[in-house]
Amino acid sequence: MCLYQVKNVASTTHSDAPKSSPNIADEIQTLMLKLTSADDDFVQSLFVQLHRSPAVILYTDEQNQDLRTLCSKECLPALRSILSVDRTFNLSALFVTVMVHRNRKVIR
């Protein structure tokens, strides 16, 4: 997911949707429910450790396949992309670090 998509999601969720809970336990429980939901395949992993901030891994199978296809050495050199880690920024109460690549198959 690119940085602009994350910012767009953040801006659209500030409408009349329910606000996130100030209680971290409620947030973790919501993420755990998404892990077990058959409808939502975006939340892939949730790590909760003592004395550490929770970490969540988010991606879809389509995004993962794009990374494997476009960032590997088997890809045609004209289509190959570099996998980058974008800066960490605040998204409401969360810190987000985004992995990005340029999809050279997309024509604008």
Phi and psi in radians as a Rosetta constraint file:
Dihedral C 1 N 2 CA 2 C 2 CIRCULARHARMONIC -1.452 0.35
Dihedral N 2 CA 2 C 2 N 3 CIRCULARHARMONIC 2.876 0.35
Dihedral C 2 N 3 CA 3 C 3 CIRCULARHARMONIC -0.998 0.35
Dihedral N 3 CA 3 C 3 N 4 CIRCULARHARMONIC -0.699 0.35
Dihedral C 3 N 4 CA 4 C 4 CIRCULARHARMONIC -1.188 0.35
Dihedral N 4 CA 4 C 4 N 5 CIRCULARHARMONIC -0.626 0.35
Dihedral C 4 N 5 CA 5 C 5 CIRCULARHARMONIC -1.117 0.35
Dihedral N 5 CA 5 C 5 N 6 CIRCULARHARMONIC -0.720 0.35
Dihedral C 5 N 6 CA 6 C 6 CIRCULARHARMONIC -1.117 0.35
Dihedral N 6 CA 6 C 6 N 7 CIRCULARHARMONIC -0.768 0.35
Dihedral C 6 N 7 CA 7 C 7 CIRCULARHARMONIC -1.116 0.35
Dihedral N 7 CA 7 C 7 N 8 CIRCULARHARMONIC -0.666 0.35
Dihedral C 7 N 8 CA 8 C 8 CIRCULARHARMONIC -1.138 0.35
Dihedral N 8 CA 8 C 8 N 9 CIRCULARHARMONIC -0.720 0.35
Dihedral C 8 N 9 CA 9 C 9 CIRCULARHARMONIC -1.082 0.35
Dihedral N 9 CA 9 C 9 N 10 CIRCULARHARMONIC -0.751 0.35
Dihedral C 9 N 10 CA 10 C 10 CIRCULARHARMONIC -1.093 0.35
Dihedral N 10 CA 10 C 10 N 11 CIRCULARHARMONIC -0.713 0.35
Dihedral C 10 N 11 CA 11 C 11 CIRCULARHARMONIC -1.257 0.35
Dihedral N 11 CA 11 C 11 N 12 CIRCULARHARMONIC -0.574 0.35
Dihedral C 11 N 12 CA 12 C 12 CIRCULARHARMONIC -1.371 0.35
Dihedral N 12 CA 12 C 12 N 13 CIRCULARHARMONIC -0.367 0.35
Dihedral C 12 N 13 CA 13 C 13 CIRCULARHARMONIC -1.455 0.35
Dihedral N 13 CA 13 C 13 N 14 CIRCULARHARMONIC -0.044 0.35
Dihedral C 13 N 14 CA 14 C 14 CIRCULARHARMONIC -1.575 0.35
Dihedral N 14 CA 14 C 14 N 15 CIRCULARHARMONIC 0.273 0.35
Dihedral C 14 N 15 CA 15 C 15 CIRCULARHARMONIC -1.420 0.35
Dihedral N 15 CA 15 C 15 N 16 CIRCULARHARMONIC -2.354 0.35
Dihedral C 15 N 16 CA 16 C 16 CIRCULARHARMONIC -1.513 0.35
Dihedral N 16 CA 16 C 16 N 17 CIRCULARHARMONIC 0.124 0.35
Dihedral C 16 N 17 CA 17 C 17 CIRCULARHARMONIC -1.158 0.35
Dihedral N 17 CA 17 C 17 N 18 CIRCULARHARMONIC 2.682 0.35
Dihedral C 17 N 18 CA 18 C 18 CIRCULARHARMONIC -1.059 0.35
Dihedral N 18 CA 18 C 18 N 19 CIRCULARHARMONIC 2.427 0.35
Dihedral C 18 N 19 CA 19 C 19 CIRCULARHARMONIC -1.325 0.35
Dihedral N 19 CA 19 C 19 N 20 CIRCULARHARMONIC 2.705 0.35
Dihedral C 19 N 20 CA 20 C 20 CIRCULARHARMONIC -1.219 0.35
Dihedral N 20 CA 20 C 20 N 21 CIRCULARHARMONIC 2.690 0.35
Dihedral C 20 N 21 CA 21 C 21 CIRCULARHARMONIC -1.355 0.35
Dihedral N 21 CA 21 C 21 N 22 CIRCULARHARMONIC 2.496 0.35
Dihedral C 21 N 22 CA 22 C 22 CIRCULARHARMONIC -1.301 0.35
Dihedral N 22 CA 22 C 22 N 23 CIRCULARHARMONIC -0.135 0.35
Dihedral C 22 N 23 CA 23 C 23 CIRCULARHARMONIC -1.623 0.35
Dihedral N 23 CA 23 C 23 N 24 CIRCULARHARMONIC 2.054 0.35
Dihedral C 23 N 24 CA 24 C 24 CIRCULARHARMONIC -1.098 0.35
Dihedral N 24 CA 24 C 24 N 25 CIRCULARHARMONIC -0.538 0.35
Dihedral C 24 N 25 CA 25 C 25 CIRCULARHARMONIC -1.096 0.35
Dihedral N 25 CA 25 C 25 N 26 CIRCULARHARMONIC -0.676 0.35
Dihedral C 25 N 26 CA 26 C 26 CIRCULARHARMONIC -1.140 0.35
Dihedral N 26 CA 26 C 26 N 27 CIRCULARHARMONIC -0.694 0.35
Dihedral C 26 N 27 CA 27 C 27 CIRCULARHARMONIC -1.111 0.35
Dihedral N 27 CA 27 C 27 N 28 CIRCULARHARMONIC -0.762 0.35
Dihedral C 27 N 28 CA 28 C 28 CIRCULARHARMONIC -1.115 0.35
Dihedral N 28 CA 28 C 28 N 29 CIRCULARHARMONIC -0.738 0.35
Dihedral C 28 N 29 CA 29 C 29 CIRCULARHARMONIC -1.103 0.35
Dihedral N 29 CA 29 C 29 N 30 CIRCULARHARMONIC -0.702 0.35
Dihedral C 29 N 30 CA 30 C 30 CIRCULARHARMONIC -1.077 0.35
Dihedral N 30 CA 30 C 30 N 31 CIRCULARHARMONIC -0.755 0.35
Dihedral C 30 N 31 CA 31 C 31 CIRCULARHARMONIC -1.139 0.35
Dihedral N 31 CA 31 C 31 N 32 CIRCULARHARMONIC -0.677 0.35
Dihedral C 31 N 32 CA 32 C 32 CIRCULARHARMONIC -1.122 0.35
Dihedral N 32 CA 32 C 32 N 33 CIRCULARHARMONIC -0.647 0.35
Dihedral C 32 N 33 CA 33 C 33 CIRCULARHARMONIC -1.138 0.35
Dihedral N 33 CA 33 C 33 N 34 CIRCULARHARMONIC -0.645 0.35
Dihedral C 33 N 34 CA 34 C 34 CIRCULARHARMONIC -1.184 0.35
Dihedral N 34 CA 34 C 34 N 35 CIRCULARHARMONIC -0.547 0.35
Dihedral C 34 N 35 CA 35 C 35 CIRCULARHARMONIC -1.113 0.35
Dihedral N 35 CA 35 C 35 N 36 CIRCULARHARMONIC -0.633 0.35
Dihedral C 35 N 36 CA 36 C 36 CIRCULARHARMONIC -1.615 0.35
Dihedral N 36 CA 36 C 36 N 37 CIRCULARHARMONIC -0.116 0.35
Dihedral C 36 N 37 CA 37 C 37 CIRCULARHARMONIC -1.329 0.35
Dihedral N 37 CA 37 C 37 N 38 CIRCULARHARMONIC 2.372 0.35
Dihedral C 37 N 38 CA 38 C 38 CIRCULARHARMONIC -1.358 0.35
Dihedral N 38 CA 38 C 38 N 39 CIRCULARHARMONIC -0.332 0.35
Dihedral C 38 N 39 CA 39 C 39 CIRCULARHARMONIC -1.416 0.35
Dihedral N 39 CA 39 C 39 N 40 CIRCULARHARMONIC -0.470 0.35
Dihedral C 39 N 40 CA 40 C 40 CIRCULARHARMONIC -2.006 0.35
Dihedral N 40 CA 40 C 40 N 41 CIRCULARHARMONIC 1.986 0.35
Dihedral C 40 N 41 CA 41 C 41 CIRCULARHARMONIC -1.913 0.35
Dihedral N 41 CA 41 C 41 N 42 CIRCULARHARMONIC 0.259 0.35
Dihedral C 41 N 42 CA 42 C 42 CIRCULARHARMONIC -1.428 0.35
Dihedral N 42 CA 42 C 42 N 43 CIRCULARHARMONIC -0.685 0.35
Dihedral C 42 N 43 CA 43 C 43 CIRCULARHARMONIC -1.427 0.35
Dihedral N 43 CA 43 C 43 N 44 CIRCULARHARMONIC 2.001 0.35
Dihedral C 43 N 44 CA 44 C 44 CIRCULARHARMONIC -1.751 0.35
Dihedral N 44 CA 44 C 44 N 45 CIRCULARHARMONIC -0.693 0.35
Dihedral C 44 N 45 CA 45 C 45 CIRCULARHARMONIC -2.589 0.35
Dihedral N 45 CA 45 C 45 N 46 CIRCULARHARMONIC 2.643 0.35
Dihedral C 45 N 46 CA 46 C 46 CIRCULARHARMONIC -2.389 0.35
Dihedral N 46 CA 46 C 46 N 47 CIRCULARHARMONIC 2.154 0.35
Dihedral C 46 N 47 CA 47 C 47 CIRCULARHARMONIC -2.004 0.35
Dihedral N 47 CA 47 C 47 N 48 CIRCULARHARMONIC 2.139 0.35
Dihedral C 47 N 48 CA 48 C 48 CIRCULARHARMONIC -2.214 0.35
Dihedral N 48 CA 48 C 48 N 49 CIRCULARHARMONIC 2.088 0.35
Dihedral C 48 N 49 CA 49 C 49 CIRCULARHARMONIC -2.290 0.35
Dihedral N 49 CA 49 C 49 N 50 CIRCULARHARMONIC 2.669 0.35
Dihedral C 49 N 50 CA 50 C 50 CIRCULARHARMONIC -1.077 0.35
Dihedral N 50 CA 50 C 50 N 51 CIRCULARHARMONIC 2.325 0.35
Dihedral C 50 N 51 CA 51 C 51 CIRCULARHARMONIC 1.136 0.35
Dihedral N 51 CA 51 C 51 N 52 CIRCULARHARMONIC 0.388 0.35
Dihedral C 51 N 52 CA 52 C 52 CIRCULARHARMONIC -2.371 0.35
Dihedral N 52 CA 52 C 52 N 53 CIRCULARHARMONIC 2.670 0.35
Dihedral C 52 N 53 CA 53 C 53 CIRCULARHARMONIC -1.243 0.35
Dihedral N 53 CA 53 C 53 N 54 CIRCULARHARMONIC 2.533 0.35
Dihedral C 53 N 54 CA 54 C 54 CIRCULARHARMONIC -1.088 0.35
Dihedral N 54 CA 54 C 54 N 55 CIRCULARHARMONIC 2.578 0.35
Dihedral C 54 N 55 CA 55 C 55 CIRCULARHARMONIC -2.175 0.35
Dihedral N 55 CA 55 C 55 N 56 CIRCULARHARMONIC 2.381 0.35
Dihedral C 55 N 56 CA 56 C 56 CIRCULARHARMONIC -2.189 0.35
Dihedral N 56 CA 56 C 56 N 57 CIRCULARHARMONIC 2.328 0.35
Dihedral C 56 N 57 CA 57 C 57 CIRCULARHARMONIC -1.814 0.35
Dihedral N 57 CA 57 C 57 N 58 CIRCULARHARMONIC 2.153 0.35
Dihedral C 57 N 58 CA 58 C 58 CIRCULARHARMONIC -2.168 0.35
Dihedral N 58 CA 58 C 58 N 59 CIRCULARHARMONIC 2.209 0.35
Dihedral C 58 N 59 CA 59 C 59 CIRCULARHARMONIC -3.013 0.35
Dihedral N 59 CA 59 C 59 N 60 CIRCULARHARMONIC 2.827 0.35
Dihedral C 59 N 60 CA 60 C 60 CIRCULARHARMONIC -1.823 0.35
Dihedral N 60 CA 60 C 60 N 61 CIRCULARHARMONIC 2.857 0.35
Dihedral C 60 N 61 CA 61 C 61 CIRCULARHARMONIC -1.085 0.35
Dihedral N 61 CA 61 C 61 N 62 CIRCULARHARMONIC -0.606 0.35
Dihedral C 61 N 62 CA 62 C 62 CIRCULARHARMONIC -1.129 0.35
Dihedral N 62 CA 62 C 62 N 63 CIRCULARHARMONIC -0.742 0.35
Dihedral C 62 N 63 CA 63 C 63 CIRCULARHARMONIC -1.124 0.35
Dihedral N 63 CA 63 C 63 N 64 CIRCULARHARMONIC -0.716 0.35
Dihedral C 63 N 64 CA 64 C 64 CIRCULARHARMONIC -1.120 0.35
Dihedral N 64 CA 64 C 64 N 65 CIRCULARHARMONIC -0.717 0.35
Dihedral C 64 N 65 CA 65 C 65 CIRCULARHARMONIC -1.146 0.35
Dihedral N 65 CA 65 C 65 N 66 CIRCULARHARMONIC -0.676 0.35
Dihedral C 65 N 66 CA 66 C 66 CIRCULARHARMONIC -1.057 0.35
Dihedral N 66 CA 66 C 66 N 67 CIRCULARHARMONIC -0.759 0.35
Dihedral C 66 N 67 CA 67 C 67 CIRCULARHARMONIC -1.063 0.35
Dihedral N 67 CA 67 C 67 N 68 CIRCULARHARMONIC -0.803 0.35
Dihedral C 67 N 68 CA 68 C 68 CIRCULARHARMONIC -1.123 0.35
Dihedral N 68 CA 68 C 68 N 69 CIRCULARHARMONIC -0.631 0.35
Dihedral C 68 N 69 CA 69 C 69 CIRCULARHARMONIC -1.343 0.35
Dihedral N 69 CA 69 C 69 N 70 CIRCULARHARMONIC -0.836 0.35
Dihedral C 69 N 70 CA 70 C 70 CIRCULARHARMONIC -1.569 0.35
Dihedral N 70 CA 70 C 70 N 71 CIRCULARHARMONIC -0.258 0.35
Dihedral C 70 N 71 CA 71 C 71 CIRCULARHARMONIC -1.964 0.35
Dihedral N 71 CA 71 C 71 N 72 CIRCULARHARMONIC 0.228 0.35
Dihedral C 71 N 72 CA 72 C 72 CIRCULARHARMONIC -1.783 0.35
Dihedral N 72 CA 72 C 72 N 73 CIRCULARHARMONIC 2.841 0.35
Dihedral C 72 N 73 CA 73 C 73 CIRCULARHARMONIC -1.285 0.35
Dihedral N 73 CA 73 C 73 N 74 CIRCULARHARMONIC -0.255 0.35
Dihedral C 73 N 74 CA 74 C 74 CIRCULARHARMONIC -1.337 0.35
Dihedral N 74 CA 74 C 74 N 75 CIRCULARHARMONIC -0.253 0.35
Dihedral C 74 N 75 CA 75 C 75 CIRCULARHARMONIC -1.248 0.35
Dihedral N 75 CA 75 C 75 N 76 CIRCULARHARMONIC 2.591 0.35
Dihedral C 75 N 76 CA 76 C 76 CIRCULARHARMONIC -1.028 0.35
Dihedral N 76 CA 76 C 76 N 77 CIRCULARHARMONIC 2.411 0.35
Dihedral C 76 N 77 CA 77 C 77 CIRCULARHARMONIC -0.979 0.35
Dihedral N 77 CA 77 C 77 N 78 CIRCULARHARMONIC -0.577 0.35
Dihedral C 77 N 78 CA 78 C 78 CIRCULARHARMONIC -1.212 0.35
Dihedral N 78 CA 78 C 78 N 79 CIRCULARHARMONIC -0.419 0.35
Dihedral C 78 N 79 CA 79 C 79 CIRCULARHARMONIC -1.808 0.35
Dihedral N 79 CA 79 C 79 N 80 CIRCULARHARMONIC -0.211 0.35
Dihedral C 79 N 80 CA 80 C 80 CIRCULARHARMONIC -1.101 0.35
Dihedral N 80 CA 80 C 80 N 81 CIRCULARHARMONIC 2.490 0.35
Dihedral C 80 N 81 CA 81 C 81 CIRCULARHARMONIC -2.231 0.35
Dihedral N 81 CA 81 C 81 N 82 CIRCULARHARMONIC 2.769 0.35
Dihedral C 81 N 82 CA 82 C 82 CIRCULARHARMONIC -1.702 0.35
Dihedral N 82 CA 82 C 82 N 83 CIRCULARHARMONIC 2.319 0.35
Dihedral C 82 N 83 CA 83 C 83 CIRCULARHARMONIC -1.469 0.35
Dihedral N 83 CA 83 C 83 N 84 CIRCULARHARMONIC 2.204 0.35
Dihedral C 83 N 84 CA 84 C 84 CIRCULARHARMONIC -2.184 0.35
Dihedral N 84 CA 84 C 84 N 85 CIRCULARHARMONIC 2.693 0.35
Dihedral C 84 N 85 CA 85 C 85 CIRCULARHARMONIC -1.876 0.35
Dihedral N 85 CA 85 C 85 N 86 CIRCULARHARMONIC 2.064 0.35
Dihedral C 85 N 86 CA 86 C 86 CIRCULARHARMONIC -1.420 0.35
Dihedral N 86 CA 86 C 86 N 87 CIRCULARHARMONIC 2.869 0.35
Dihedral C 86 N 87 CA 87 C 87 CIRCULARHARMONIC -1.085 0.35
Dihedral N 87 CA 87 C 87 N 88 CIRCULARHARMONIC 2.742 0.35
Dihedral C 87 N 88 CA 88 C 88 CIRCULARHARMONIC -1.452 0.35
Dihedral N 88 CA 88 C 88 N 89 CIRCULARHARMONIC 2.359 0.35
Dihedral C 88 N 89 CA 89 C 89 CIRCULARHARMONIC -2.414 0.35
Dihedral N 89 CA 89 C 89 N 90 CIRCULARHARMONIC 2.873 0.35
Dihedral C 89 N 90 CA 90 C 90 CIRCULARHARMONIC -1.493 0.35
Dihedral N 90 CA 90 C 90 N 91 CIRCULARHARMONIC 2.335 0.35
Dihedral C 90 N 91 CA 91 C 91 CIRCULARHARMONIC -2.216 0.35
Dihedral N 91 CA 91 C 91 N 92 CIRCULARHARMONIC 1.671 0.35
Dihedral C 91 N 92 CA 92 C 92 CIRCULARHARMONIC 0.993 0.35
Dihedral N 92 CA 92 C 92 N 93 CIRCULARHARMONIC -2.091 0.35
Dihedral C 92 N 93 CA 93 C 93 CIRCULARHARMONIC -1.579 0.35
Dihedral N 93 CA 93 C 93 N 94 CIRCULARHARMONIC 0.079 0.35
Dihedral C 93 N 94 CA 94 C 94 CIRCULARHARMONIC -1.886 0.35
Dihedral N 94 CA 94 C 94 N 95 CIRCULARHARMONIC 2.726 0.35
Dihedral C 94 N 95 CA 95 C 95 CIRCULARHARMONIC -1.834 0.35
Dihedral N 95 CA 95 C 95 N 96 CIRCULARHARMONIC 2.292 0.35
Dihedral C 95 N 96 CA 96 C 96 CIRCULARHARMONIC -2.129 0.35
Dihedral N 96 CA 96 C 96 N 97 CIRCULARHARMONIC 2.284 0.35
Dihedral C 96 N 97 CA 97 C 97 CIRCULARHARMONIC -2.056 0.35
Dihedral N 97 CA 97 C 97 N 98 CIRCULARHARMONIC 2.225 0.35
Dihedral C 97 N 98 CA 98 C 98 CIRCULARHARMONIC -1.986 0.35
Dihedral N 98 CA 98 C 98 N 99 CIRCULARHARMONIC 2.356 0.35
Dihedral C 98 N 99 CA 99 C 99 CIRCULARHARMONIC -1.652 0.35
Dihedral N 99 CA 99 C 99 N 100 CIRCULARHARMONIC 2.316 0.35
Dihedral C 99 N 100 CA 100 C 100 CIRCULARHARMONIC -2.299 0.35
Dihedral N 100 CA 100 C 100 N 101 CIRCULARHARMONIC 2.735 0.35
Dihedral C 100 N 101 CA 101 C 101 CIRCULARHARMONIC -2.677 0.35
Dihedral N 101 CA 101 C 101 N 102 CIRCULARHARMONIC 2.791 0.35
Dihedral C 101 N 102 CA 102 C 102 CIRCULARHARMONIC -1.684 0.35
Dihedral N 102 CA 102 C 102 N 103 CIRCULARHARMONIC 2.177 0.35
Dihedral C 102 N 103 CA 103 C 103 CIRCULARHARMONIC -1.554 0.35
Dihedral N 103 CA 103 C 103 N 104 CIRCULARHARMONIC 1.804 0.35
Dihedral C 103 N 104 CA 104 C 104 CIRCULARHARMONIC -1.370 0.35
Dihedral N 104 CA 104 C 104 N 105 CIRCULARHARMONIC -0.073 0.35
Dihedral C 104 N 105 CA 105 C 105 CIRCULARHARMONIC -1.412 0.35
Dihedral N 105 CA 105 C 105 N 106 CIRCULARHARMONIC -0.326 0.35
Dihedral C 105 N 106 CA 106 C 106 CIRCULARHARMONIC -1.435 0.35
Dihedral N 106 CA 106 C 106 N 107 CIRCULARHARMONIC 2.270 0.35
Dihedral C 106 N 107 CA 107 C 107 CIRCULARHARMONIC -1.939 0.35
Dihedral N 107 CA 107 C 107 N 108 CIRCULARHARMONIC 2.215 0.35
